[in-house]
Amino acid sequence: MSSVYDKYESVIGLEVHAQMKTNTKAFCRCSTDFHSSPNSNVCPVCLGYPGTLPVLNQELVEYTIRMGLATNCSIREVSIFSRKNYFYPDLTKGYQITQFDTPVCYDGYLDVMLNDNVKRIGITRIHMEEDAGKSVHDFSDNDTLIDFNRCGVPLIEIVSEPDIRSSEEAYQYLSKIRQRLVYLDINDGNLEEGSMRCDANISVRLKGAEEFGTRTEVKNLNSFKNVSEAIEAEIKRQIDVIEGGGKVNYQTMTYNAKDKKTSATRSKEEAHDYRYFPEPDLVKVRVGKEWISNIEKELPEFPEVRRERFINEYDISRSDADEITQDKFFADKFERCIGFLLKKDEKSYRSIANIFRVDIKRIMNEQKLSHDEIHLSDKVIAMLADSVSSGTISATASKEIFNHILNGKTEEEQISIFKKSEQNLSQVSDDSEIEIIVKKILDENPGEVARYKIGEKKLAGFFVGKIMQESKGKANPKIVNEILIKNLEI
């Protein structure tokens, strides 16, 4: 059933601010450590004292170029910094050093998958800038505290073209941006801690219309869920305004995750409101072809390329390869584990893939663990996969052993736990031993045997269950099936 909302199409562009993983700030030598006590990582330069001079952090330029190359951008040979002038309590200088009309990276794109179709989303620009401080309102209803540690922290801003048409496309694009940043090891991808933030520019128009509607900007979205929900809420709000005979105003919005609604905070500034002009204390940034070439040579293997290699080299399924390569930590650990395998064949590769996709993912979700909190030895994971692929233990026993291994704090402890558990849960693969159990079960269930022989073939599952129960789950299922069918078909 169609609704009034079906008449409209959304037009969305995202601005992603990503903190670079440099040890020092953009224009001074202060630390960028997120966990430092308030106002401990400051100096006259990042506090904007009169007479101080900024010095550009070369790593910031290199990291920006990395992201530009990873998003198919052109790299500008000469770019400059500008001053963006505005007043805010946590912006001590009264201006922000950023790039305006000459960003170092421009005209790029990323391809995302949507319902098995490729959607290309353009990237207008990627530029360098410094962060402002942080206003803290948590300690008093009447006072605002300022932490200047973030002043001067190096950022890049990644600005997309208005090519996004839904919250799902926005989610996929943002996921791809985060993935690129993490694979490049220039950002930790942590939206919750603020090292990655997203602003969404949103407008609506009647389907088929060529002109864009009036846009609003929803600021400081700090989770993937908030990005999706805020876009949906703002699209609905704009359509309701238009359908009610009103007009959408060009303004800045905020999103309330509790109420799932957007609301206006202030009128939206235009570029001229910031009175941009070239930063007089910084020289032009020159990026030569040799520098670009050297950075290009050091770029990592990106997920889509790695996924195809995993499929071809390790013969794992596309879904396994896709899930493992989505995360650089997982992909790196997967290949390290393969290096420890005793027998390198497709069965062992698939066993490791299954441990990653099922067991490790499960424990991370259940216990809400981060990568840093998963201390499973690569060698032990490989030992577990070897044991499953060789038939020494069953897939069911593997899950039990995996849970035991988690209790080991060191690799030595985990290896010891694995060996003891493997001995206790190893499969019975001896044909004669399994044959004895099979004949015992068939002798105890003559009625079911007779029904099987007159056509109730589904009873094979009944017999398998009984045999596994009798063997306490240790009988090799493959051998059980072979011997069972042989005895039933006599």
N, C-alpha and C positions, 0 to 999 in steps of 0.2 A: 504494500500500500504506500503510495507516494505521499510526501508531505511537502510543506512549504520550503523546507530546507533543501529538498532535492533540486530546486530551481537554481541554486547557487553553486559557485565553484570558489574554493579558497585559493589564495595566492600567498605563499609563505617563503620567507628567506630567513636563514639562521646566521647569527653572529656568535661564533665560539671563541671564548677567551681561554687560552691555555697557558698555564705557568710553566716556563722552561725549567728543566732539572739542572740548572747551573748551580754551582756552589755559592756564587756571589751574585749581587744584584746587577741590574742593567748598566748602571753608571757609576758604581762605587764598589768597594771591596767588602761591604757588609754581607754577613751570612744570610742565606735564604731559608734557613731551618724553620719549618712550620711550628715545631713544638717548643721553641724558645719562649722564655717568660716575656710578658709584654714590655715593649720599648727597650729591649736589650740588643736588638740588631739594628742600631741606628748610628748615623754619623752626620756631620754638618752637610755633606753632599745630599744624602737622601732626605734630610730634614729641610733642605732648601735654604740654608743660611746664606745671607748676602755674601757675595764674593767667591763662593765655591764654584768649582768647575767640574762638570760631569766628564767621565771618560768611558767610552763605549766598551762593553764586554764583548770580545770577539766571538766567544762561544754562542752568544745570543744570535749573532748574524749567521753563524754556521748552522745552528739548530733550525732557524727560520728557513734557510735554503734547503735543508733536508726535507722539511715538511712541504716546501714548494715543489721540489722534485717528485715527492711521493704523491702529490695531487695533480701532477701533469701541468704545473704552472710554468709560465715563462719567467725567467729571472732577470730583473733589471740590472743593467751594468752599473748605473749610478743612481743612487737614491739619497734622499735627505730626510732629516728629522724636522718636525715642526712642534710648535707649542700650541696646545689646545687649552684655551683659557676658560676657566670657570671656578666658582668659589664653592668649596665644600669643607666642612670642619676637618676632615681627615686628609685633605690635600694641602699640605703645608705651604707649597710654593705658590699656590693660586693658579697653577697650570700643570698640565701633564705633558711629558715629552712623548711624542708619538710620531707616526708617519701619516701624511695626509694625501697629497695628490701624486706622490711617487713611491708607492709601496714597493718593497723589494721583490715580491712575488705577485703575479697577476695572470688573469685569463687561464685558470686551470679548470679541472673537473674531476668528479668521482662518479663511477658507475655503481649503482646499487641494484639488488635483485628484488623484484616485487611480483609475486605470483608467477614465478618462472620467467618473467620478462625483465630486461635490463632497462633501467631508467638512468639517464645521464643528468647529473645536477652540476651546473656550472659553479665555479668559484671565482668571484670577482677579484679578490685580493687577499693576500696574507701580509700583514705588516707587523713591525716590532713596536712595542711601547712599554711603559712602566706602569705598575699598579699603584693605586692610592692606598692609604691606610685603612683601618677598620674601625667603625663606630660600634661600641658595645653598649647595649641597653639592658643587659640581663641583671644588673646588680641594684638597680634603683628605678622607680617609676618616674623620678624627677630629673635624674642626671644621665648624661651620656659620657662614657669614658672612651678615650681614643687610644688605640694601639697602633703605633707608627711602624711596626716591624715590616708590614707589607709595602710601605712606601719604597718605590724603586725596584720592587721585585719584577724580574723580566717576564713579559708576556708576549705572545703572538695573538693577533686577532684574525680569525679565518671567516671571511664574509662570503656567503653563498649568493648566487643569483636567485631571483624570485622564481625558481623552477619547481619548487615543492608544492604539491597539491593536496596533501592530506597529513594528518598526524602520524600515520604509519610511515609515509615517505620520510617525514622529518626524523622519526625514530631510527629508521634504517640508515639515513645519511649521518646522523649524529653518532651512531654506533660505528660506522665506517671511519669517521674522523677520529674517534677515540682509539679505535684499533690501530690506525696509522700512527698516532702519537705514541702509543705504547710500544708498538713494534720498532719504532725509531729510537726508543729509549730517551725521549726528550720531555716526556710528561708522564705522570703516573696514572692519569685517567680517572682521578678521584673527584667526582662532582661534589660529594658530601663535604669534603674538606676545603672545597673552593679552588683547588688547583685546576679545575676546568669548570667554566660557567657558560651558560647559553642564554642569549636574548633572541626572541622570536618576533620578526616583523610579519604582521598578518593583515590581510585584507580579503574582502569577498567581492564577487561580481556575478552577475547573471551568466549562466552557462552560454557560451557562444560570444560573449562580449569581448572586445579586444582591449579596451582600456581597463587599467587597474582601478580598484576602488581605493578609498582613503585608508591608509594603513595605520595601525597602532603598533607599538613595540612593548612586548611583555618582557620585563627585565629580570635578570638574575635567577633563572631556573636552575635548580641545583640537583636534579635527578632526571633520569630518562622518563620515569613515570610522570613527573611534574611537567616535563616538556610536552608529552602527549596530551595529558589532561588539560593543561593550560591552553594549548592550541584548540582543542575541541571546545572548551568553555568560551574562548574569545570568538571563535567562528559563530557559535550559537548566539552570543551576545550581539554581535554585529548584525546578523540576519534579523534578530528580533527588533533591533533599533530601526533597521530599514523597513521591515514589514509594518512596523508601528507608525510609519510616516516620518521618522526622525532622520538625522544625518550623523554618520560616524565622524567623530572628531579626530584630528591628528594629534595623538597624545601618548604619553608613556603610561603603561599599565603595570599592575602587580597582580600576582596570582595567590589566592588563599587556598592552600591545599585542603584545609579542613572543610571549607564551604564549597570547594570546587568552583569558585567564581573568580573572575577578573574584575578589577576596579581601577579607576583612573587615579594617578598620583600627581601628575603635573602635565602641562602642555609640552609637546615634543619640540626639542630644539632643532633648528636648521644648522647647517654647517657655518653659516655666517655668524650665528650667535656665539660661536666659540672663538671667533677672531683668530683663526689659524694664521701663523706666520712662521717662516723658517727659524729653527733653533739656532741662535747666533753662537752658542758655545760648543757646537759640535761640527766637525768637518763632514763633507760628503762621504757616503759609504760607497766604495768602489768594489765591485765583485767581478773579478777576471774569469775568463773561460777556464783557465787552469785550475783555479780554486773550485769552480763548479764541477769540473771533471773529476777532481780528487774526491769531492764529497759524494758524487754519483757512484764511484767505484766502491765506496764503503756502505752503501745502502743495503739493508737486509733483504732477504727473500720475503716478499709480501704474501699475505694469507692466500690469495687466490692462486698464486704461482705454487706456493708450498702445498696447497690442497691437491692440485693436479699431480705434483711429484709424489706425494704420499700414496695417491691412488695407483699410480703406475709402478712405483718402486716397491711398495709394501703390500699391494693388492688388497687394501682395506676398502670398505664400501665408501661411496661418496658421502653418505650421511655421517659416517665415522670421521672421515677426513675433514669434512666441513666443520664439525663440532670441535675437533681437536685443534685445528689451525685457527679457529676464531680467537684463541687466546695464546699469546706468544709463550707464556709460562708453560702451558700445557704442551704446545708443539715442541718446545725445546726439551722438556722433560721426556716426552714420548721418544724422541730420537736418542736421548742419552740412555734410556732404558733398553732400546733396541741394541745399542752397543754392548750391553751386558748379556744378551741372549746366548745360550749355548748352541742352540740350533736356530739359525736364521732362515725361517721359511714362512709362508703366508699364514699357516696355522698359528705360529707363535706371535706374528705381528697382530693378527686379529685378536688373540688373547690379551695382548697388552692394550689394544684399542678398547676392548670391552672393559678392562679394569679401569681405564681412564673415564670412559663415558658413563659407566654404571656405578662402580664402587667409589672412586674418588669424588665424582660429582655428588653422589648421595651423601657422603660424609661431610662434604663442604656445605651442602644445603641444610642438612639436619643440625649440624653444630655451628652453622654460620661462620665458617672458618675462611680466612683469607689465604692467598697463596703462601704467604710468609709463615702461616701456622700449620701448613702441611709438611711434615718432616719425614715423609716416607722415602726410604732409600731407593734410588734408581735400581741398584743391584738386586734388592729384595723383590721389587716389582717384576723384574726380569725373571728371577727364580720362580716366582709364583706363576708367571705366564708359561715358562718352560714346563713346569709341573702339570699344568692343565693341558697344554698342547701334546705332551707325551702320553697323556692318559693316566699319569700317576695319581692324580686327584681329579675329582669331578668338578664341574662348574659350580655346583651347590657347595661342595667342600671349600672351594676357592673363596667364596664369599665369607665363610666362617673363619678361614685362616686369615683373610684380609682384616677382619675385625680384631683378631688376636694381635696381629702385627702392629696395629695402631698403638698398642700399649707400650711398645718399645721406644725408648727415648733416643737411642743411638743406633747406628747401623749394626753394630755387633749384637745388641739386644734383639733387634728385629730379625736378624739372621738366625739367632738361637731359637726365637719363638717360632719362626717359620719351620725350621727343621723338626722341632718337636711336634708341631701341629700336623705337618705333612706325614709324619710317621703314624700318628694316631688316626688320620683321616684318609690315608692312601687308599686308592681303589683296588678292589680285587679284580684282576684281569686274567687270572688263571682259568683257562677253559674248563678244566675238569672240576675245579671247585665251584664254578658258576653252574655247571651242568647238574651237579648234585642238588643245588638249591632249586633250580628250575624243575627238576623231576619231583622234588618234594612238594612244591607248590601245586604242580599239576595233579599229583596223587591226592592231595587234600581237597581238590576242587573238581571232582569228576563231572558234576552237573554242568559247570561252566565250560569244561573242555568239550562236552558233548554239544552244547549250544554253539560253541565256536565252529565246530566241525560241520554243523548244518547251515553255517552262513553268517553267524553273528561275529564278524571279524573285529568289531569295536571292542570286544572283550580282551583283546591283546593288551590294551591299556590297563585293564583290571589285573591281569597276570603280572605285568611289569611292576605295578605298584606293590603287589604282594612280595615279589622277588626282592625289590629294593628295600622293603620293610624288613624282610628276613635277613638281608645282608647288612642291615643298619646303614643303608645308603652308600655302602662301599663298592658294590658291584658296578663294573664298567657298563654303562647303559647300552653302548654299541654292541658289546659282546652278549649282553643279556638278550637283546632283541634278536640277534642272529641265532642263538641257541634256542630261544623260546619258539621262534617260528619253525625252526628245524624239527623240534619235538611235536609241535601242534600239527604239522603238515604230514606226519607219518601216516 
